[in-house]
Amino acid sequence: MLLGISLAIGLLIGIERGWKQRGAQDGGRIAGLRTYGLTGLAGGTTAIMLPFFGEIATGLLFLGFALATSMAYLNRKQDSEDASITGLISLLLTFMLGMLAAFKQIELAASAAIITALLLRYKELLHSWLRQVEDQELKAALQLLLISIVLLPILPDQGYGPWQVLNPYEIWWMVVLIAGISFVGYFAMKFAGTDKGIMLTALSAGLASSTALTLHFSRLAREQPSLHRQLSAGILIACGTMFPRVVLVATLINPAILSLLWLPMTVMTLVIFISAALLWRTRTLEQPASLTRLLNPLELKSAVFFGALLVVILLLGELMRELFGDTGIYALALVSGIADVDPINLTLSRMSLGETQASVAVTGIVLAACSNSLVKSLMAVSVAGKTMLVNVLGPLAVAVICGVASLFII
């Protein structure tokens, strides 16, 4: 069974290699379908032999295979102008994946084999992408990896400062989030065009952080006034996407809450989406020839500013909670919604499973969503100026009024 999987892994990679060189005559290529299949089988056999011959002997077998394969490639390369060693690496990797499968790490070996085949198959596509990458884009990608993969995991995930409200990990996560949104949005606009890029970014960011998207698009609207309608529509789309997300999360915790929550959330979503559609229809068709050349792929300054703003909001929220106390669920919802809807949504949804009435929990969730929407609209106005008063603050304020009014119906 295990040897069969090792053979299948070799054949999978061999199919790709053989297909690419299918025009060559028999014996005209170093390794094809059969060679890769046998290589995977050899790796599996070597792994099975480990208990009988020991680790040193098994290592020497792999070393011998690597040397023999390398010599074969070296001799062939002397008669060819192709300096690539991709085939050699893939053959050695096939041997190791065959061993990995025989060690009963089947899922890991199979996943690696599929990724290997994909990387080999899409060589031209990957190279074409690489040729299109500019220096600032590569630097931005490396910076994003630095702040997310390197710095984020080492930050302490605990509260500090007044009321233990300052969590370095959570604050920096929001910095990474808005930096990632600007990065994704940059390439969405570059490859999909300005209009499609704005909408794709708004929809995807709305599922993660509409607040971060609001800050990013507001800055763009300030720098590119001709795009203020498209960017305003994008902000509304992201903000409107928040409401179905809130309903989904609350319903997963307490399905019974859906009967009370769907009406106010649906009303607010429709008001915002209709406003976004009207803005989109009246957008200016004249656009910069290359908007991405005017942008930074990774807006670290804006991201850090957002992190600092989040700290201020968190401290303000805790101060208000200290002044008003934790006994008022509605006051707590309004204050908590200033920074984020998800924590209070989770809290009230769980509370509705106990002694808290579902209607009280729903009212709190709606109030939190309303306060969060108003904060985002004020943020857009403060960053982008008076154009956001009509484009963003107006629709969100109308949505809030309609949402609160619908609470009296349920």
Secondary structure by P-SEA (a helix, b strand, c coil): caaaaaaaaaaaaaaaaaaaacccccccccccaaaaaaaaaaaaaaaaacccccaaaaaaaaaaaaaaaaaaaaaaaaacccccaaaaaaaaaaaaaaaaaaacaaaaaaaaaaaaaaaaaaaaaaaaaaaaccaaaaaaaaaaaaaccccccccccccccccccccaaaaaaaaaaaaaaaaaaaaaaacccaaaaaaaaaaaaaaccaaaaaaaaaaaaaacccaaaaaaaaaaaaaaaaaaaaaaaaaaacccccccccaaaaaaaaaaaaaaaaaaaaccccccccccccccccaaaaaaaaaaaaaaaaaaaaaaaaaaccccaaaaaaaaacccaaaaaaaaaaaaaccccaaaaaaaaaaaaaaaaaaaaaaaaaacccccccccaaaaaaaaaaaaaacccc
